[in-house]
Amino acid sequence: MLILVWFIVCIIFYFVQLFLGNSGHALEVFAVLSAIAIFSISKIKYKIK
């Protein structure tokens, strides 16, 4: 499970850096998208159980 979260966070980080580059908002966008992804994974994990 932790590997899945790490993989998704790396993909999100890559796309945020690709689109926003060194923009001041890149870190904020990355944080929001990571939080949404981790929350979604958590919901799916508990729904399956």
Long-range contacts (C-beta under 8 A, 24 or more apart in sequence): 1-41, 1-45, 4-41, 5-37, 5-38, 5-41, 8-37, 8-38, 8-41, 9-34, 9-37, 9-38, 12-37
